[in-house]
Amino acid sequence: MALLAPIRTIPDPAHPARPAALDPALERLEARLADAALGDPHELTLARGMAGVLLMATRMAQLLPSPQRRTRVTRLAGAIADALGDCALDAGLWSGVVGVLYALEYVRAVDPSLLGEHEDAVREFVTDMDEVLAGAAHPRQHFDLISGQCGIGAYALVRTDTGAARRIYAAAELGLRDSAERDASHCAWRAPAGVPARPGYDLGVAHGVPGVIGLLAHALRLGIGTGDTAQLLDQSLCWLRAHQDLSLQHSRFASVTSRPHESSRLAWCYGDLGIAAVLSVAAGTNGEVALASWWRALAGRRVEQPAASWQLADDALCHGRAGVLHILDGLLAHGLDSLAARDLAAELEAALARSVGAVRNVQNYGLLDGWSGVVLALAESSLGQRARGRPWNLCMLTPA
């Protein structure tokens, strides 16, 4: 049984279908990014390297199939397969080999034949890594999504073999459970000793407790959780509720608990909007009305704050306009009733289109903080492919 089925477009009256075409500038950028990545075969990561470009190219080939896009995916996957033996990578999702696995497995889920002559080698590599990752639980490893146990668990969400997905997820959850600070009703995580981190508890999706909440919720949604997953999720949600600060000027959450008087930005990595995204997944899992009301209020209030408080300084998926557009599209499709959110999404789509039209240098071709993330967010929004059927973004733990 595959966890990740080929995507089918589902009509959504809230977001009418748009013409199946893209701005030529976006299509040109898409091609240039693949060429840039192929010219840098030693940078393979999901965040900044070829794995992220492969994920983008595969999703684009799925949205708008063409021989050119098919060839692009095959070339990128082949280059990754050829380079794997020569690259030293850590175990992170966004920073290491787990992210490479994530991108390759996404291609296999979409259409294994896209891998061309490397199909068998990639299948063997993915299968061999199953046992490595299933034994990877370690309480002293970082817990976070970018480079730690939460990221390994996120890879399990996209693994097409259900048995392997459950084993990998269970190992990641075990590592999280062993490193958690828990009492009868609360559960949270700190960065382990020796890992550079901000003091206090991190409240961002990328590096903090909200990321774990997103992982636990998606695991339950996909049916790969353990007997402890629901309790861990409930305890983590209780902890997060206790750290909401109604006295902050613009947000309800700070970025870290050690800086409690500073409002957080509007972004995926940190801030109320990213938190609302993972809470919406949790609400969809347990059907809790109060939780659904919480994430809608959290997102709706934040986008109504002054634009200067958003700190939207660039176009990136991680902390810029593309990430906010991606999340807003998902939340609007999952029940956010906010005129301000709709207006902001339209403004961001227009702003990103202008940036794409003006781009000259594609050296920063990465998915997380580069142009590949911009292409994905803008293409999906432009084509009306809102939140439904977007499992590429399980690496972000946003609504799928």
C-alpha positions as CSV (number, residue, x, y, z in Angstrom):
1,M,0.0,0.0,0.0
2,A,1.4,3.4,-1.0
3,L,1.1,6.3,1.4
4,L,1.7,8.8,-1.5
5,A,-0.6,8.3,-4.4
6,P,-0.4,10.2,-7.7
7,I,-2.0,13.6,-7.3
8,R,-5.4,14.1,-8.8
9,T,-6.9,17.6,-9.1
10,I,-10.0,18.0,-7.0
11,P,-12.4,20.8,-7.9
12,D,-12.6,23.3,-5.1
13,P,-15.4,25.9,-5.2
14,A,-13.5,28.2,-2.9
15,H,-10.6,28.3,-5.3
16,P,-11.9,28.0,-8.9
17,A,-9.7,26.2,-11.4
18,R,-7.5,28.5,-13.5
19,P,-6.0,28.0,-16.9
20,A,-3.4,25.2,-17.0
21,A,-0.6,27.5,-18.0
22,L,2.2,29.4,-16.3
23,D,3.8,32.8,-17.0
24,P,6.6,32.1,-19.5
25,A,9.1,33.9,-17.1
26,L,8.3,31.3,-14.4
27,E,8.8,28.4,-16.9
28,R,12.1,29.9,-18.0
29,L,13.2,30.2,-14.3
30,E,12.2,26.6,-13.7
31,A,14.5,25.4,-16.5
32,R,17.4,27.7,-15.4
33,L,17.2,26.3,-11.8
34,A,17.7,22.8,-13.0
35,D,20.7,23.8,-15.1
36,A,22.2,25.6,-12.1
37,A,21.8,22.6,-9.8
38,L,23.2,20.2,-12.4
39,G,26.3,22.5,-12.6
40,D,26.9,22.1,-8.8
41,P,26.8,18.3,-8.3
42,H,28.3,18.4,-4.8
43,E,25.5,20.3,-3.2
44,L,22.8,17.7,-2.8
45,T,20.7,18.8,0.1
46,L,17.0,19.4,0.2
47,A,17.4,22.9,1.6
48,R,20.0,24.3,-0.7
49,G,20.9,21.7,-3.3
50,M,19.9,19.4,-6.0
51,A,17.5,17.3,-4.0
52,G,15.3,20.4,-3.5
53,V,15.4,21.2,-7.2
54,L,14.5,17.6,-8.0
55,L,11.5,17.9,-5.7
56,M,10.4,21.1,-7.4
57,A,10.9,19.7,-10.8
58,T,9.0,16.5,-10.0
59,R,6.0,18.5,-8.7
60,M,6.1,20.8,-11.7
61,A,6.1,17.7,-14.0
62,Q,3.1,16.5,-12.1
63,L,1.2,19.8,-12.3
64,L,1.9,20.4,-16.0
65,P,3.4,17.3,-17.7
66,S,5.6,17.7,-20.7
67,P,8.5,15.8,-22.3
68,Q,10.9,18.7,-21.2
69,R,9.9,18.4,-17.6
70,R,10.1,14.6,-17.7
71,T,13.6,14.8,-19.1
72,R,14.5,17.4,-16.4
73,V,13.5,15.2,-13.6
74,T,15.4,12.2,-15.0
75,R,18.6,14.3,-15.4
76,L,18.4,15.6,-11.9
77,A,17.7,12.2,-10.3
78,G,20.5,10.6,-12.3
79,A,23.0,13.3,-11.3
80,I,22.0,12.7,-7.6
81,A,22.4,9.0,-8.0
82,D,25.8,9.4,-9.6
83,A,27.0,11.9,-6.9
84,L,25.9,10.1,-3.8
85,G,29.0,8.0,-3.4
86,D,31.3,11.1,-3.4
87,C,29.4,13.3,-1.0
88,A,29.6,13.4,2.8
89,L,26.2,14.2,4.2
90,D,24.8,14.3,7.7
91,A,21.5,12.6,8.6
92,G,19.2,15.6,8.4
93,L,16.1,16.0,6.4
94,W,16.8,19.5,5.1
95,S,20.5,19.4,5.7
96,G,21.6,15.8,4.7
97,V,21.0,12.4,3.3
98,V,17.4,12.0,4.6
99,G,16.4,14.9,2.4
100,V,18.0,13.3,-0.6
101,L,16.0,10.2,0.2
102,Y,12.8,12.3,0.5
103,A,13.2,13.8,-3.0
104,L,14.1,10.4,-4.6
105,E,11.1,8.7,-2.9
106,Y,8.8,11.5,-4.1
107,V,9.9,10.8,-7.6
108,R,9.3,7.1,-7.1
109,A,5.8,7.8,-5.8
110,V,5.0,10.0,-8.8
111,D,6.4,7.8,-11.5
112,P,9.4,5.5,-10.9
113,S,10.2,5.5,-14.6
114,L,11.2,9.1,-14.3
115,L,14.4,7.8,-12.7
116,G,15.4,6.3,-16.1
117,E,18.3,3.9,-16.0
118,H,18.9,4.7,-12.3
119,E,15.5,3.3,-11.2
120,D,16.9,0.0,-9.8
121,A,19.8,1.6,-8.1
122,V,17.6,4.2,-6.4
123,R,15.2,1.6,-5.2
124,E,18.0,-0.4,-3.7
125,F,19.4,2.7,-2.0
126,V,16.1,3.6,-0.5
127,T,15.5,0.1,0.7
128,D,19.0,-0.2,2.2
129,M,18.5,3.0,4.1
130,D,15.3,1.8,5.6
131,E,17.1,-0.3,8.2
132,V,19.7,2.4,8.9
133,L,16.9,4.9,9.7
134,A,14.8,2.4,11.6
135,G,17.7,2.1,14.0
136,A,18.5,5.8,14.2
137,A,16.7,6.7,17.4
138,H,19.2,8.5,19.7
139,P,18.1,10.7,22.6
140,R,21.2,12.9,22.2
141,Q,20.5,13.7,18.6
142,H,18.8,17.0,17.9
143,F,15.0,16.7,17.9
144,D,14.2,19.3,15.3
145,L,12.8,19.2,11.7
146,I,15.8,20.6,9.9
147,S,18.5,18.2,11.0
148,G,17.1,15.9,13.7
149,Q,14.7,13.2,14.7
150,C,11.6,15.1,13.7
151,G,13.0,15.3,10.1
152,I,13.6,11.6,10.0
153,G,10.0,11.1,11.0
154,A,8.9,13.5,8.2
155,Y,10.7,11.3,5.7
156,A,8.6,8.4,6.9
157,L,5.5,10.4,5.9
158,V,6.5,10.3,2.3
159,R,7.9,6.7,2.2
160,T,5.8,4.7,-0.2
161,D,6.3,1.3,1.6
162,T,3.9,1.4,4.5
163,G,5.9,-1.1,6.6
164,A,9.1,0.8,6.1
165,A,7.3,4.0,6.9
166,R,6.0,2.7,10.2
167,R,9.4,1.4,11.2
168,I,11.2,4.6,10.4
169,Y,8.6,6.7,12.0
170,A,8.6,4.6,15.2
171,A,12.3,5.0,15.5
172,A,12.1,8.7,15.2
173,E,9.2,8.9,17.7
174,L,11.2,6.8,20.1
175,G,14.1,9.2,19.9
176,L,11.7,12.1,20.5
177,R,10.0,10.3,23.4
178,D,13.3,9.5,25.1
179,S,14.5,13.1,24.8
180,A,11.3,14.8,25.8
181,E,10.7,16.8,29.0
182,R,7.3,15.4,30.2
183,D,5.0,15.5,33.1
184,A,1.4,14.3,33.5
185,S,0.0,16.7,30.9
186,H,2.8,18.5,29.1
187,C,5.6,17.5,26.7
188,A,8.3,19.7,25.2
189,W,11.9,19.5,23.8
190,R,15.1,21.5,24.1
191,A,18.1,21.3,21.9
192,P,20.6,18.7,23.4
193,A,23.8,19.8,25.1
194,G,26.5,20.8,22.6
195,V,24.0,21.7,19.8
196,P,24.0,25.4,18.9
197,A,20.6,26.8,19.8
198,R,18.9,29.7,21.3
199,P,18.4,29.5,25.1
200,G,15.0,28.4,26.3
201,Y,12.4,26.5,24.3
202,D,12.1,27.1,20.5
203,L,8.7,28.0,19.3
204,G,9.3,27.7,15.5
205,V,8.2,24.9,13.2
206,A,11.7,24.5,11.8
207,H,13.6,24.1,15.0
208,G,11.0,23.9,17.8
209,V,8.1,22.1,19.5
210,P,5.5,23.1,16.8
211,G,7.4,21.0,14.3
212,V,7.0,18.0,16.5
213,I,3.3,18.7,16.8
214,G,3.1,18.8,13.0
215,L,4.9,15.5,12.7
216,L,2.8,13.7,15.3
217,A,-0.4,15.0,13.6
218,H,0.6,13.9,10.1
219,A,1.6,10.5,11.4
220,L,-1.8,10.0,12.9
221,R,-3.5,11.3,9.7
222,L,-1.6,8.8,7.6
223,G,-2.0,5.9,9.9
224,I,1.6,5.2,10.7
225,G,1.6,6.4,14.3
226,T,2.4,4.3,17.3
227,G,0.3,3.6,20.5
228,D,2.0,6.7,22.0
229,T,1.5,9.2,19.2
230,A,-1.9,10.5,20.2
231,Q,-0.8,11.1,23.8
232,L,2.4,12.8,22.8
233,L,0.4,15.1,20.5
234,D,-2.1,16.0,23.2
235,Q,0.7,16.7,25.7
236,S,2.6,18.8,23.2
237,L,-0.5,20.8,22.4
238,C,-1.1,21.4,26.1
239,W,2.4,22.7,26.5
240,L,2.0,25.0,23.4
241,R,-1.2,26.4,24.8
242,A,0.5,27.3,28.0
243,H,3.1,29.3,26.1
244,Q,0.7,31.5,24.1
245,D,1.3,35.1,25.3
246,L,-1.7,37.4,24.8
247,S,0.3,40.4,25.9
248,L,2.5,40.4,22.8
249,Q,1.8,43.4,20.5
250,H,1.5,41.6,17.1
251,S,1.7,37.8,17.6
252,R,0.5,35.3,20.1
253,F,3.8,33.5,20.2
254,A,7.4,34.6,20.6
255,S,10.1,32.9,18.6
256,V,11.7,31.5,21.8
257,T,10.6,31.4,25.4
258,S,13.8,33.2,26.5
259,R,12.7,36.3,24.6
260,P,9.1,36.5,25.8
261,H,8.4,40.1,25.1
262,E,9.2,40.1,21.3
263,S,6.6,39.3,18.7
264,S,7.6,36.8,16.2
265,R,7.6,37.3,12.4
266,L,5.1,36.1,9.8
267,A,6.8,33.0,8.3
268,W,6.9,29.3,8.1
269,C,10.0,28.8,10.2
270,Y,8.9,31.1,13.0
271,G,5.7,32.8,14.0
272,D,2.0,32.4,14.4
273,L,1.3,31.5,10.8
274,G,3.6,28.5,10.8
275,I,2.2,27.4,14.1
276,A,-1.4,27.8,12.8
277,A,-0.4,25.5,9.8
278,V,0.6,22.6,12.1
279,L,-2.3,23.2,14.4
280,S,-4.7,22.9,11.4
281,V,-3.2,19.4,10.7
282,A,-3.7,18.4,14.3
283,A,-7.3,19.7,14.3
284,G,-8.0,17.7,11.2
285,T,-6.7,14.6,12.9
286,N,-8.6,14.8,16.2
287,G,-11.6,16.8,15.1
288,E,-11.4,19.0,18.2
289,V,-13.5,22.1,17.6
290,A,-11.6,24.3,20.0
291,L,-8.3,23.5,18.2
292,A,-9.8,24.4,14.9
293,S,-11.1,27.7,16.3
294,W,-7.6,28.3,17.8
295,W,-5.7,28.0,14.6
296,R,-8.2,30.0,12.6
297,A,-8.0,32.8,15.1
298,L,-4.3,32.6,15.3
299,A,-3.8,32.9,11.6
300,G,-6.6,35.4,11.0
301,R,-5.4,37.8,13.7
302,R,-1.7,37.7,12.6
303,V,-2.4,38.7,9.0
304,E,-4.4,41.7,10.2
305,Q,-1.4,43.1,12.0
306,P,0.6,46.0,10.4
307,A,2.7,44.8,7.5
308,A,5.8,46.2,9.2
309,S,5.4,43.6,11.9
310,W,5.6,40.7,9.4
311,Q,9.3,41.1,8.6
312,L,8.9,39.8,5.1
313,A,12.3,40.8,3.8
314,D,12.7,38.4,0.9
315,D,10.9,35.8,-1.3
316,A,12.0,32.6,0.4
317,L,9.9,29.6,1.3
318,C,11.5,29.4,4.7
319,H,11.1,32.9,6.0
320,G,9.7,35.0,3.2
321,R,6.9,35.6,0.8
322,A,6.8,32.2,-0.8
323,G,6.4,30.4,2.5
324,V,3.6,32.7,3.6
325,L,1.8,32.3,0.3
326,H,2.1,28.5,0.5
327,I,0.7,28.5,4.0
328,L,-2.1,30.9,3.3
329,D,-3.2,28.8,0.3
330,G,-3.3,25.8,2.5
331,L,-5.2,27.4,5.3
332,L,-7.7,29.1,3.1
333,A,-8.5,25.7,1.5
334,H,-8.9,24.2,5.0
335,G,-11.4,26.6,6.3
336,L,-9.7,29.9,7.1
337,D,-12.4,32.6,6.5
338,S,-10.4,35.8,6.3
339,L,-10.6,38.5,3.8
340,A,-7.2,39.8,5.0
341,A,-5.7,36.4,4.3
342,R,-7.1,36.3,0.8
343,D,-6.0,39.8,0.0
344,L,-2.5,39.1,1.3
345,A,-2.3,35.9,-0.7
346,A,-3.2,37.8,-3.8
347,E,-0.6,40.5,-3.0
348,L,2.1,37.9,-2.4
349,E,1.3,36.1,-5.6
350,A,1.7,39.4,-7.5
351,A,4.9,40.3,-5.7
352,L,6.5,36.9,-6.4
353,A,5.5,37.1,-10.1
354,R,7.3,40.5,-10.3
355,S,10.4,39.0,-8.6
356,V,10.4,36.1,-11.0
357,G,10.1,38.5,-14.0
358,A,13.1,40.5,-12.7
359,V,15.5,37.7,-11.6
360,R,18.9,37.7,-13.2
361,N,21.1,35.5,-10.9
362,V,19.9,32.0,-10.1
363,Q,22.9,31.1,-8.0
364,N,20.6,30.6,-5.0
365,Y,18.6,27.8,-6.6
366,G,17.6,26.1,-3.3
367,L,14.2,25.0,-2.2
368,L,14.2,26.4,1.4
369,D,15.7,29.8,0.9
370,G,16.2,30.1,-2.9
371,W,14.3,30.3,-6.2
372,S,13.0,26.6,-6.3
373,G,10.8,27.3,-3.3
374,V,9.5,30.5,-5.0
375,V,8.7,28.5,-8.2
376,L,6.7,25.9,-6.3
377,A,4.7,28.3,-4.2
378,L,3.9,30.6,-7.1
379,A,3.1,27.9,-9.6
380,E,0.7,26.1,-7.2
381,S,-1.0,29.4,-6.3
382,S,-1.2,30.5,-9.9
383,L,-2.7,27.3,-11.1
384,G,-5.2,27.1,-8.2
385,Q,-3.6,23.9,-6.8
386,R,-4.4,25.0,-3.3
387,A,-3.8,22.8,-0.3
388,R,-5.4,19.6,-1.6
389,G,-3.2,17.0,-3.0
390,R,0.1,18.6,-2.2
391,P,2.1,15.9,-0.4
392,W,5.4,17.3,-1.6
393,N,5.2,19.7,1.4
394,L,5.2,17.0,4.1
395,C,8.9,18.0,4.5
396,M,7.4,21.3,5.8
397,L,4.7,19.6,7.9
398,T,2.1,22.0,6.5
399,P,-1.4,20.9,5.5
400,A,-1.4,18.3,2.7
